[in-house]
Amino acid sequence: MSRTVKYVSRRSEVMRLYWCMWRKGLWKIHFLIFSGVVVMASVAFFDGAPTSFPGYLSVAGVGLLPIAFLALFPLFKFKPQQRTLTIDDEGIQTTIGQLSKHIPWEDVANASTEDENLIIQGRSLNALIIPRRAFESVEAQNEFANVVMNHMAKSGG
């Protein structure tokens, strides 16, 4: 049996999810990226460590560039059009305008509820943010989430 919801995402929901992921551990990856870029920039610009405060500021600024890109990238990829999302035994079918994608259950890594949103995260680290307002009630959202989690469990996800 398939279930379908239609909704429009908001940029604020994307940023809230990113912030939530950052608090849960994404900051560690950002720190590693920042550290690696700072070391490479120090070697490239100064043949080692900077010798002045402006030098430290410049390599820190270079280190922050990829972090800023990672934080802003979801906003650039954001699609404000209405999304139709259907789940069935085969997986998730998502459609925005003319764009359509099928995600088999094996490619779904996680499903959870964060800030009243149902978050379905793929193994590719892309996530579907299904807001509470997409459902008629909290019970309907919980039922939808349970169906997603049951399909994931059956597929080994």
NORFEN-V862885 format. One line per field, one symbol per residue. burial: 1 if it has 9 or more other ideal C-beta (glycine too) atoms within 8 Angstrom, else 0. Layout:
burial: ???
//
This chain:
burial: 0010101010101111110111000100010011101100111011000100001101110111111001000110011000111111001111110000001110110010010011111100001111100110000110011011101100101
//
